[in-house]
Amino acid sequence: MTVEPGVRVGQDSDASVVERSWDEPEAFAALFDRHADSVHRYAVRRLGAEAAEDVMAETFTTAFQQRFRYNTELADARPWLFGIATNLISRHRRAEARRLKAIGRLPSGALGDQAEETVADRVAARVSAQAVGRELAGALARLPARHRDVLLLVAWADLGYGEVARALVVPVGTVRSRLHRARRKVREALGGSDPTAFREESDDE
């Protein structure tokens, strides 16, 4: 049996929770309990801890307000929630770019453990985490925003191509095209290494 991320065996699907919340608004809290941590982690990686709390809170406030429009044929609400979060993050484009550029300019060894975890997540096993933290941040800062959104929804939100397409309301082909271009730019910046490539490119989820 396949169990969705954040859902325990025997729990209702996200769609069931949203549908129940139409008549029982307090039921929506279950969606927050399941997904708030992952949305918060994604926002921290994009914007830093200070702005992430607001983005996470506003994501669920917006989702609650829009719950009547949710397509309950889609059992997993993560793409919907990460789409809302990404739209909110788009209001902070300049802050995100400044943060990435600042990290990219730091000398080797200057990143603390927390910053390293948020910028070069899962990279340490492949190459020097401190070096890639700076280089990856610089590479991400230079990407067009729409390409960066796709890349980080795959790499940091752990969404499949179809899920990213739902999150951003674009065709799957557009997701593939943007992701291919973003990864090519990252590989070029990192001398052939791509620490964002955690999913197979054949993933059609």
N, C-alpha and C positions, 0 to 999 in steps of 0.2 A: 504494500500500500504506500502510495506517495503522500507525504505530509508536507504542506507548504511551510516555508520559512516562518518562524515565529508562532506556528500553530502546533499545539500538542495533540497527540492522538485523542480523539473523542471530543475535541473542541469544534465549535461551529466554524465555518469558513468566514473570512473577512466579509464577504458579500452578505452572508446571513446576519452578521453583526450589524452591518450598515442598514440592512432592510429592517431589522428589528428596532433599530434606533429611530426609524421614522415615526413609530408610535410610542417608543420608550426611549426618549433622548439619553437617559442615563446609561443605556446599553453601549453607547458609543465609546465609553471609557475603556472598554475591552480592546478596542482598536489602538488606543493610545498605549495601553499596557503592553501590547504586542510589538509595536513598531516605533515607539518614541525613541528608544535608545539608538536604533540603527539610523533613524533620520537625524538625530543629534550628532552622531559620529560623522556622518556624511557632511553635515553643515560645518562641523569643527574643521574637518580637512579642507573644506573650501574657503572658509572665512576666518577661522580661529575661534577660540572659545567664547570670546566676548559677544560676538554677533550670533553665534550658533544657538544660544538659548532662545533668543527672540525668534529666529527663523523656525526653530522646532515648534515653539508655542504657536506661532502664527500659522504654521502648516496645518496643525490639527484644528485650530479655530476655523480656518478657511475650509478644511475638509468637512467639519461639522456643519458649517453653513451651506455647503454644497452637497450634502449627503443625499438629498432627494434626486439629484441628477446622476448619481452613481449607477453604472451599468451592472446590475446584480448578476449578470451572466458571467462576469469576471470574478472568479472566486478569490483571487489574491489582490489585495488593495495596495500592495507595495508600489507598483508602477504609478498609480494614481497619486499616492502620497509623495513619492520622490519627484513626480512631475510638478506638484504644487511647490515643494521645497526648492526645486531648481528655478521655477519662475520667481520665487521670492529672492533667491540668491542673485538673480539677474539684476535686481535693484542695487546690488552691491558690487557691480562689475569693477568699478574703479578701485574699490577697497581690496577686492580679491587680487587684481592685477598688481597693485602696490605691494601687497603682502608677499606674493610670489616673487616679484622682482627683488624685494628687500632680502628675502631668504636666499635668492640666487646670488646676491652680492656678498653674502657672509663668507668669511674665510673658513677654510677647512677646520673642523673641530669646534666651531663657534656655536653650532646648534645644540641645544639642550635635548635631553631624552624625549621630552614631550613634543617639541617641535619636530624632531626627527621622525617620531612615530606618525605624526599627522601628515607630513609631507612625503616621506619615502616609505610609506607603509608596505611591509612585506618584502622590502628590497634587500635587507641585510644578508639574507642567505645567498644572494646572487653576486653582489658586488659590494664595494665599500659604501656603507649606508650614508656616511657623512658626505662623501663626494657626490653621490647620486642625489642626495637630498637637495643640494644646491643646484646641481645641473638639471634635475627634473623640475624643480620649481621654476627655473629660468625657461625651460622648454614649454612648460604649461602656460606661463605668462605670455609667451609669444603666439600661442594658438588663437585662432579666431574663437570667440566666445561659444558659438554654436558647435564647434568641433570639440572644445574643451568639455562642454556639457555632456556630449555623447560619450567621450572617452572616460570621464570620471563616473558617470552613471554605471558603466560597465565595470570599471576597475575598482571603484570605491563603494558603490551601492550594490554591486554584485547582481545587476540586472542582465538578463539576456537581451538579444537584439530586438525580439518582438516586444519585450517589456519596455525597453527604452523607447521604441516607436510609440507605444501607448502613452508613456510618460510625457513625451514631447509633442505628441499628436503630429507625427510625421510618418511617411512610409518607411517600411523596413529597409528598402533600398537606399533611402537617404541616410539612415543610421549606418549602414555598411559603408557607404561612400565617405561619410564624415569620419567614421572610426578609422578607416584605412588611411586617410590623409593625416589624421592626428597622430596615429602610431608611426607613420613614416617620418613625420617631423620629430617625434620624440626619439626614435631610433637614431636619426641623423645627429641630434643634439647630444645623445649619450654614446656615440661611437658604436652603434649597432645593438646596444642593449635596450630592451623594452620592458621595464618593470611594471608597466600597466597591463601587460598581456596575460591576464589570469584566466581568461576563457578561450576556448578554441574558437576560431573564426567561423567554424561551421555551425556554431550554436544558434539554433533558430527559435529559442524559447521566446 
